């Protein structure tokens, strides 16, 4: 009966059966408590994500979206220190944080001169199928030898419609959607990876209200120096 009560309580808290098996068969109190604490931490993370999603949705419903400024920009081919990975959509943020730490370390180790802010390219498959390639990079002057897991590449030229997102990534989808609507109505969108530039990112300050992200939608420019 005590075991059944424990199973019912933790199933009510969403604990998977495999973890329940570990909990019930734990050889000592320390192992049992470690399993409980691990599950509580996951619940706290899920709660934080749910609260952020609720706040974003409430803001979307209660506050009509403000007009966003759109810039057109052509980017020439450039040298960069690069890391690539095929990952799932929910792995993007932690992978990028780690990748930029390694890229910044590589930048210092090679003595390269930075030629732009931290940035990343996201394959369209990542948005459509929630799995695809992410390319994190730092633009540099000239070329540098490759390091472990960090390569030197010349990334291709591209043309973009760009909107700046202010603050946390939790509601970046609103800026992305507004930019996508603009492109659909007033520009020629093309296939290609989406780009994000991070003038002020998590590695620069833990204060999310200070974060700035340029969201770049690939397009085909029709007028030199075109402005929205």
Backbone bond lengths (Angstrom), bond angles and torsions (degrees), N, CA, C in turn:
res aa  C-N    CA-C-N  psi(-1)  N-CA   C-N-CA  omega(-1)  CA-C   N-CA-C  phi
1 X - - - 1.458 - - 1.540 113.04 -
2 X 1.361 119.92 -45.83 1.468 118.83 176.74 1.533 112.78 -57.99
3 X 1.342 116.09 -39.54 1.466 119.68 179.46 1.525 111.08 -64.19
4 X 1.316 116.80 -41.24 1.463 120.94 178.81 1.516 110.76 -63.58
5 X 1.329 116.76 -38.89 1.464 119.96 179.16 1.528 111.48 -65.86
6 X 1.337 115.54 -40.13 1.464 120.30 178.51 1.524 110.10 -63.96
7 X 1.329 116.10 -44.46 1.473 120.47 -179.62 1.520 110.21 -60.99
8 X 1.342 116.08 -45.11 1.462 119.18 -178.97 1.528 110.63 -62.71
9 X 1.343 116.75 -43.87 1.465 119.69 -177.19 1.524 111.44 -62.51
10 X 1.339 116.27 -45.02 1.454 118.31 -176.30 1.529 112.59 -79.19
11 X 1.317 117.62 -23.67 1.464 118.99 171.28 1.527 109.71 -68.06
12 X 1.336 116.58 -36.53 1.464 120.05 175.81 1.518 110.98 -62.63
13 X 1.336 117.25 -26.98 1.454 122.52 178.16 1.525 112.73 -91.25
14 X 1.338 115.79 9.05 1.459 119.80 173.92 1.511 115.19 80.34
15 X 1.319 119.58 18.30 1.460 120.56 179.94 1.526 109.92 -73.68
16 X 1.355 118.91 127.01 1.472 121.63 178.38 1.525 111.72 -62.11
17 X 1.330 115.97 155.80 1.465 120.95 -176.98 1.527 112.04 -60.03
18 X 1.337 117.20 -38.94 1.459 119.59 -178.78 1.528 110.64 -62.59
19 X 1.316 117.36 -40.15 1.466 120.40 178.43 1.526 110.70 -70.98
20 X 1.324 116.41 -34.97 1.465 119.48 175.25 1.519 111.15 -60.99
21 X 1.325 115.99 -38.74 1.463 120.50 179.18 1.528 110.18 -62.53
22 X 1.320 115.94 -42.41 1.468 120.20 178.08 1.525 110.12 -63.86
23 X 1.339 116.07 -42.02 1.460 120.56 -178.67 1.524 111.70 -63.58
24 X 1.323 117.13 -48.35 1.460 121.66 -175.53 1.526 111.43 -67.93
25 X 1.335 116.47 -35.03 1.462 120.32 -176.68 1.527 112.96 -96.01
26 X 1.320 117.20 11.43 1.463 120.18 -179.10 1.529 110.53 -57.52
27 X 1.334 117.60 134.33 1.471 120.07 -176.38 1.519 113.85 -75.93
28 X 1.348 117.42 -17.32 1.465 119.33 -178.86 1.523 109.13 -153.37
29 X 1.328 115.46 171.09 1.462 121.46 -176.62 1.532 111.09 -65.09
30 X 1.341 117.33 -37.05 1.463 120.31 -179.00 1.532 111.40 -61.47
31 X 1.324 116.60 -44.90 1.463 120.97 178.97 1.527 110.69 -65.35
32 X 1.330 115.41 -40.23 1.469 120.58 178.87 1.527 110.64 -61.57
33 X 1.336 115.70 -48.25 1.460 119.58 -177.77 1.532 111.99 -67.12
34 X 1.340 116.72 -33.95 1.463 119.93 177.84 1.527 110.57 -62.35
35 X 1.347 116.57 -39.44 1.464 120.68 178.50 1.528 110.82 -66.37
36 X 1.331 116.69 -39.67 1.466 120.59 179.51 1.519 110.39 -66.65
37 X 1.340 117.26 -44.95 1.461 121.18 -178.49 1.527 110.82 -63.19
38 X 1.339 116.90 -41.21 1.467 120.13 179.15 1.522 110.46 -60.62
39 X 1.336 116.73 -40.65 1.468 119.48 179.53 1.526 110.81 -68.98
40 X 1.333 117.66 -39.49 1.459 120.48 178.65 1.517 111.50 -62.14
41 X 1.333 117.12 -38.38 1.464 120.07 178.17 1.517 111.11 -64.04
42 X 1.335 116.79 -40.35 1.462 119.60 177.96 1.530 110.47 -64.93
43 X 1.335 116.10 -38.81 1.468 119.45 177.86 1.526 110.87 -63.64
44 X 1.335 117.02 -39.92 1.463 120.51 178.52 1.526 110.99 -63.19
45 X 1.337 116.78 -41.21 1.463 120.54 178.10 1.526 110.77 -64.56
46 X 1.339 116.39 -42.54 1.465 120.23 178.39 1.526 110.86 -64.13
47 X 1.345 116.02 -38.35 1.465 120.07 179.51 1.528 110.48 -65.09
48 X 1.336 116.30 -42.48 1.459 119.74 179.19 1.527 110.83 -62.94
49 X 1.339 116.49 -41.23 1.465 120.19 178.42 1.519 111.39 -65.13
50 X 1.352 116.24 -40.12 1.459 120.55 179.21 1.520 110.82 -65.64
51 X 1.326 116.91 -42.66 1.460 120.40 179.27 1.526 111.18 -62.46
52 X 1.343 116.56 -40.84 1.462 119.92 178.86 1.523 110.25 -65.09
53 X 1.348 117.54 -41.07 1.463 121.06 179.42 1.523 110.94 -65.49
54 X 1.356 117.06 -40.39 1.472 121.06 178.91 1.520 110.13 -64.31
55 X 1.339 116.99 -44.41 1.466 120.53 179.92 1.522 111.22 -62.60
56 X 1.345 116.26 -40.75 1.458 120.05 179.45 1.526 110.90 -65.37
57 X 1.340 117.39 -43.18 1.462 121.10 -179.71 1.524 111.11 -66.83
58 X 1.340 116.83 -41.19 1.466 119.79 178.36 1.527 110.76 -62.55
59 X 1.318 115.39 -41.80 1.463 119.34 179.16 1.526 110.73 -63.89
60 X 1.345 115.80 -37.06 1.466 119.89 179.71 1.519 111.40 -66.44
61 X 1.348 116.45 -36.86 1.460 120.96 -177.95 1.526 111.45 -78.60
62 X 1.324 116.57 -44.19 1.458 121.38 -172.42 1.524 113.51 -83.80
63 X 1.332 117.10 -27.04 1.461 120.28 -176.87 1.520 109.68 -119.80
64 X 1.309 119.26 113.42 1.470 120.32 178.03 1.521 109.51 -60.60
65 X 1.327 117.12 138.89 1.462 119.49 -177.81 1.520 112.27 -61.80
66 X 1.344 114.72 135.55 1.460 119.65 177.64 1.526 109.34 -76.31
67 X 1.336 117.50 149.45 1.467 119.61 176.34 1.524 109.92 -59.15
68 X 1.309 116.75 143.06 1.459 119.87 179.36 1.528 109.49 -112.49
69 X 1.321 114.30 147.98 1.468 120.01 178.24 1.519 108.89 -80.24
70 X 1.318 116.49 135.59 1.457 122.37 179.82 1.528 108.85 -117.52
71 X 1.310 116.15 133.93 1.468 121.72 177.24 1.523 108.85 -120.35
72 X 1.327 117.25 142.39 1.457 121.87 172.02 1.525 108.24 -100.33
73 X 1.333 115.55 137.61 1.464 118.60 -177.03 1.530 109.86 -147.83
74 X 1.320 116.13 133.85 1.463 122.46 172.97 1.527 108.13 -101.72
75 X 1.332 116.61 131.00 1.457 122.38 -178.09 1.522 108.88 -115.40
76 X 1.317 117.38 123.39 1.461 121.58 176.76 1.527 110.37 -73.66
77 X 1.332 116.20 162.97 1.464 120.82 173.50 1.535 108.76 -58.50
78 X 1.329 116.65 146.24 1.464 119.50 -174.66 1.526 110.74 -150.27
79 X 1.337 115.05 157.02 1.463 122.05 174.73 1.524 109.80 -80.07
80 X 1.334 115.92 146.86 1.458 119.23 -179.93 1.521 110.75 -156.13
81 X 1.321 115.41 150.93 1.461 121.99 164.93 1.521 106.47 -87.35
82 X 1.339 116.74 130.66 1.469 120.67 -164.68 1.524 111.17 -133.16
83 X 1.334 114.89 144.79 1.464 122.84 165.59 1.524 107.93 -130.33
84 X 1.341 116.65 136.13 1.457 122.07 -178.70 1.526 110.41 -123.54
85 X 1.344 115.50 148.90 1.464 119.37 175.84 1.521 109.15 -161.84
86 X 1.336 116.55 142.52 1.464 122.11 169.86 1.526 107.20 -93.73
87 X 1.311 117.24 118.55 1.457 121.23 -174.35 1.519 110.30 -142.05
88 X 1.346 114.93 168.59 1.460 121.44 175.00 1.524 109.47 -82.03
89 X 1.333 115.96 157.44 1.461 121.09 -175.54 1.520 112.15 -58.26
90 X 1.357 117.41 -38.33 1.462 118.81 -177.20 1.529 112.90 -76.28
91 X 1.341 117.43 -2.66 1.460 121.20 177.43 1.530 112.57 -100.02
92 X 1.325 116.59 -3.54 1.464 120.45 -171.51 1.527 112.13 -62.41
93 X 1.336 117.64 -50.92 1.467 120.12 -174.45 1.519 112.75 -61.56
94 X 1.347 119.48 -52.15 1.470 117.34 179.16 1.521 112.94 -63.81
95 X 1.364 117.06 -35.72 1.462 118.67 179.45 1.518 110.43 -65.45
96 X 1.321 118.10 -43.57 1.463 120.96 -179.35 1.525 111.20 -64.17
97 X 1.322 117.81 -41.39 1.465 119.85 178.79 1.523 111.09 -58.39
98 X 1.340 116.02 -44.73 1.469 120.20 178.68 1.522 111.03 -67.60
99 X 1.338 116.32 -41.66 1.462 120.33 -178.30 1.519 111.37 -61.96
100 X 1.313 117.67 -43.31 1.472 119.55 -178.74 1.525 111.84 -69.68
101 X 1.315 117.52 -30.47 1.467 119.31 173.52 1.531 110.12 -62.43
102 X 1.340 115.97 -43.63 1.460 120.47 179.97 1.531 111.40 -69.85
103 X 1.333 116.73 -38.18 1.459 120.06 178.89 1.524 111.08 -65.87
104 X 1.317 117.60 -39.49 1.467 120.40 177.90 1.524 110.84 -66.60
105 X 1.332 115.99 -37.57 1.465 119.17 176.45 1.524 110.37 -65.47
106 X 1.340 116.73 -40.28 1.466 120.81 178.39 1.519 110.98 -65.85
107 X 1.331 116.95 -37.64 1.458 121.45 177.75 1.529 110.26 -58.78
108 X 1.339 116.01 -44.57 1.459 119.90 179.23 1.525 111.36 -69.48
109 X 1.349 116.51 -38.99 1.463 120.22 -176.70 1.525 112.40 -67.71
110 X 1.327 117.40 -35.14 1.463 121.07 -177.93 1.522 113.00 -86.26
111 X 1.337 116.13 -15.41 1.461 119.20 -176.42 1.511 113.39 73.67
112 X 1.319 116.68 18.31 1.465 120.58 -179.02 1.527 110.55 -71.17
113 X 1.315 115.75 153.32 1.462 121.70 176.80 1.520 109.01 -96.49
114 X 1.306 115.94 125.16 1.454 121.25 179.33 1.533 110.10 -65.32
115 X 1.345 116.33 136.97 1.466 121.27 179.73 1.527 111.47 -121.03
116 X 1.327 117.45 14.67 1.459 121.34 179.92 1.508 110.12 174.90
117 X 1.317 116.28 174.31 1.463 121.12 -177.39 1.533 110.38 -80.01
118 X 1.338 116.82 165.66 1.459 121.40 171.78 1.527 108.54 -54.22
119 X 1.331 116.17 141.96 1.466 119.46 -177.60 1.520 109.70 -154.17
120 X 1.328 116.12 167.84 1.458 120.88 179.89 1.520 110.17 -150.64
121 X 1.336 115.09 150.55 1.462 122.86 174.29 1.527 108.21 -112.23
122 X 1.327 115.89 139.36 1.458 121.41 -177.69 1.530 109.05 -125.01
123 X 1.328 116.45 120.09 1.464 120.68 178.57 1.522 109.94 -62.33
124 X 1.326 116.73 145.30 1.464 120.60 179.91 1.526 111.42 -60.45
125 X 1.350 116.86 -28.25 1.468 120.37 178.89 1.527 111.55 -61.72
126 X 1.330 116.20 -28.97 1.457 119.88 -179.49 1.527 110.79 -64.43
127 X 1.329 116.15 -36.95 1.456 120.62 178.89 1.521 111.73 -79.16
128 X 1.325 116.26 -36.00 1.466 120.24 -175.18 1.525 112.31 -81.80
129 X 1.341 116.80 -40.28 1.470 121.32 -174.37 1.518 113.37 -115.51
130 X 1.353 116.46 1.29 1.465 122.87 -179.39 1.526 112.33 61.09
131 X 1.336 115.47 26.31 1.468 120.54 173.74 1.523 107.76 -157.34
132 X 1.325 115.97 128.91 1.454 118.88 -179.49 1.511 111.04 177.37
133 X 1.333 115.45 -172.25 1.460 120.54 -175.28 1.522 111.83 -86.44
134 X 1.330 114.14 137.95 1.462 122.34 171.10 1.523 107.25 -118.84
135 X 1.326 116.54 134.62 1.462 121.98 179.26 1.528 107.40 -121.40
136 X 1.320 116.69 108.28 1.465 121.12 175.63 1.522 108.00 -94.34
137 X 1.348 116.98 138.60 1.460 118.65 -176.33 1.523 112.15 -154.31
138 X 1.321 114.63 159.85 1.454 122.82 171.44 1.529 106.92 -125.16
139 X 1.327 119.30 118.32 1.474 120.97 176.84 1.532 110.18 -63.73
140 X 1.347 116.17 140.99 1.463 120.69 -179.42 1.523 110.22 -135.02
141 X 1.329 114.56 163.39 1.453 121.25 172.72 1.523 108.63 -85.14
142 X 1.343 117.30 127.95 1.459 120.77 178.49 1.512 112.26 70.13
143 X 1.335 116.42 -164.44 1.455 121.67 -178.33 1.518 110.07 -114.88
144 X 1.334 115.70 159.80 1.452 122.21 179.06 1.518 108.41 -142.39
145 X 1.344 118.58 152.88 1.466 120.59 178.25 1.520 110.92 -66.71
146 X 1.322 116.02 151.08 1.463 121.26 179.23 1.525 110.12 -70.88
147 X 1.322 116.15 149.54 1.450 123.31 173.77 1.522 108.25 -115.92
148 X 1.309 116.44 179.89 1.457 120.23 179.62 1.520 110.28 -61.79
149 X 1.329 116.57 118.91 1.460 125.68 178.26 1.524 113.39 69.19
150 X 1.333 118.07 -3.20 1.461 121.37 176.76 1.523 108.13 -117.74
151 X 1.313 117.78 125.15 1.457 121.90 -177.98 1.522 110.50 -112.67
152 X 1.333 114.78 159.38 1.464 119.89 169.53 1.520 107.25 -99.50
153 X 1.329 117.07 130.02 1.460 121.46 179.41 1.531 109.88 -139.39
154 X 1.311 115.18 156.54 1.456 121.10 169.03 1.528 106.31 -101.20
155 X 1.320 116.66 109.13 1.464 120.99 -178.93 1.523 109.69 -84.86
156 X 1.331 116.96 144.38 1.470 120.40 -169.62 1.524 113.48 -74.21
157 X 1.329 114.61 159.91 1.458 121.52 174.76 1.532 109.73 -65.57
158 X 1.320 116.06 155.11 1.464 120.78 178.83 1.522 109.17 -158.35
159 X 1.327 115.18 164.06 1.460 121.77 177.52 1.523 107.64 -125.49
160 X 1.343 116.09 138.06 1.455 120.12 -171.24 1.526 112.06 -136.70
161 X 1.341 114.03 152.18 1.457 122.21 158.35 1.518 105.66 -100.15
162 X 1.336 116.62 132.80 1.461 120.27 -168.60 1.522 110.63 -128.11
163 X 1.341 115.18 134.65 1.458 122.46 172.28 1.526 108.28 -127.18
164 X 1.323 116.92 144.85 1.456 121.25 179.73 1.524 109.42 -96.43
165 X 1.336 115.51 127.76 1.468 120.95 174.31 1.524 108.57 -100.20
166 X 1.330 116.39 131.38 1.455 122.33 -178.78 1.525 109.86 -106.57
167 X 1.331 116.27 129.69 1.460 120.28 174.47 1.513 113.55 96.63
168 X 1.335 114.62 -156.34 1.461 122.59 -172.86 1.527 112.18 -63.40
169 X 1.356 114.88 152.51 1.456 120.87 175.34 1.527 111.82 -71.46
170 X 1.344 117.94 -12.89 1.466 120.32 -173.79 1.528 112.39 -59.15
171 X 1.330 117.17 -31.81 1.473 118.94 179.05 1.523 112.07 -116.85
172 X 1.342 116.33 23.16 1.470 119.95 177.97 1.525 111.54 -63.96
173 X 1.345 116.42 -21.49 1.464 118.87 -179.86 1.530 111.38 -62.23
174 X 1.337 117.73 -26.51 1.458 120.24 179.38 1.527 110.78 -69.45
175 X 1.334 116.12 -43.19 1.468 119.91 177.22 1.522 109.96 -65.64
176 X 1.331 116.33 -41.54 1.460 121.23 179.56 1.525 110.30 -61.36
177 X 1.330 116.32 -43.83 1.467 120.35 -179.25 1.531 110.86 -65.32
178 X 1.341 116.45 -41.57 1.468 119.51 179.44 1.525 110.74 -63.95
179 X 1.338 116.26 -40.27 1.461 120.23 177.78 1.522 110.67 -65.03
180 X 1.336 116.71 -43.01 1.457 120.04 178.53 1.513 112.65 -61.39
181 X 1.341 117.15 -39.58 1.466 120.80 177.77 1.524 110.78 -64.04
182 X 1.342 115.50 -40.33 1.462 119.58 179.17 1.529 110.56 -62.36
183 X 1.334 116.41 -45.93 1.464 120.38 -179.25 1.523 110.33 -61.89
184 X 1.337 116.76 -41.92 1.465 120.22 -178.98 1.526 111.46 -62.30
185 X 1.338 116.70 -33.13 1.455 120.58 -175.49 1.524 113.59 -91.01
186 X 1.357 117.91 -32.26 1.456 118.85 -166.83 1.528 114.73 -134.05
187 X 1.325 118.48 12.46 1.461 120.61 179.69 1.520 109.01 -148.75
188 X 1.325 115.64 171.04 1.467 121.18 177.90 1.526 107.44 -103.67
189 X 1.318 116.24 102.21 1.451 120.56 177.71 1.511 111.10 -74.56
190 X 1.322 117.39 147.19 1.466 122.32 179.66 1.521 109.51 -130.46
191 X 1.342 114.56 160.99 1.455 119.60 175.55 1.524 109.55 -70.20
192 X 1.292 116.47 145.77 1.459 120.53 179.50 1.508 109.90 151.75
193 X 1.313 116.30 165.63 1.468 118.49 -178.95 1.527 111.24 -69.66
194 X 1.324 114.54 143.66 1.453 120.32 171.09 1.530 108.08 -78.50
195 X 1.315 115.90 151.75 1.457 119.79 -177.81 1.530 110.04 -123.43
196 X 1.326 114.75 144.86 1.453 120.56 171.08 1.518 108.58 -126.67
197 X 1.343 116.18 131.53 1.457 122.51 172.94 1.522 108.03 -106.71
198 X 1.327 116.52 142.11 1.463 120.67 -175.33 1.532 110.75 -119.88
199 X 1.346 117.75 79.45 1.468 119.55 177.36 1.525 112.34 -58.22
200 X 1.350 115.92 -38.50 1.465 121.39 175.12 1.523 106.80 -136.10
201 X 1.334 116.32 109.94 1.457 120.55 -175.98 1.516 112.78 -121.64
202 X 1.343 116.97 -173.29 1.465 121.64 -177.77 1.530 113.75 -59.79
203 X 1.337 117.89 -29.19 1.456 119.74 179.22 1.523 111.87 -78.32
204 X 1.333 116.64 -13.82 1.462 120.52 179.54 1.528 111.85 -91.04
205 X 1.335 116.83 -36.04 1.463 121.07 178.68 1.527 109.26 -157.89
206 X 1.348 118.42 140.55 1.466 120.08 176.13 1.528 112.88 -76.82
207 X 1.333 117.37 -9.75 1.458 121.88 -179.18 1.527 109.30 -78.42
208 X 1.333 116.61 103.86 1.464 120.76 -175.60 1.525 112.53 -63.74
209 X 1.317 117.84 -25.63 1.464 119.16 -179.95 1.523 111.61 -66.37
210 X 1.333 116.88 -19.11 1.455 121.07 -179.79 1.529 113.17 -92.28
211 X 1.328 117.58 -7.32 1.460 120.58 -176.29 1.529 111.09 -68.09
212 X 1.331 115.10 142.69 1.462 122.53 176.92 1.523 108.58 -131.47
213 X 1.323 116.19 130.99 1.462 121.73 179.99 1.512 109.55 -132.54
214 X 1.327 116.54 124.91 1.464 120.70 172.37 1.527 107.88 -89.48
215 X 1.314 116.33 117.23 1.466 121.76 177.66 1.519 107.59 -95.90
216 X 1.328 116.31 122.30 1.472 122.10 -170.85 1.531 110.19 -116.34
217 X 1.313 117.10 117.13 1.471 123.44 -178.78 1.536 107.88 -100.57
218 X 1.340 118.83 124.85 1.467 120.08 -178.27 1.527 111.82 -68.20
219 X 1.346 115.41 131.83 1.458 121.08 -178.87 1.526 109.01 -139.54
220 X 1.330 115.14 175.85 1.464 122.88 172.86 1.519 107.02 -113.91
221 X 1.343 116.79 107.90 1.448 120.32 -178.86 1.524 111.12 -67.34
222 X 1.313 116.27 141.85 1.452 120.82 -178.73 1.529 112.76 -113.62
223 X 1.348 117.33 -16.67 1.458 121.49 -179.00 1.517 108.35 -134.54
224 X 1.338 120.19 126.17 1.461 120.90 177.65 1.530 111.17 -57.98
225 X 1.318 115.93 134.62 1.454 120.05 179.52 1.517 112.76 67.14
226 X 1.319 117.18 23.61 1.455 122.84 -174.51 1.522 110.56 -59.49
227 X 1.327 117.34 141.37 1.445 124.10 176.46 1.512 108.90 -129.93
228 X 1.325 117.88 149.49 1.471 120.17 179.89 1.525 112.06 -69.92
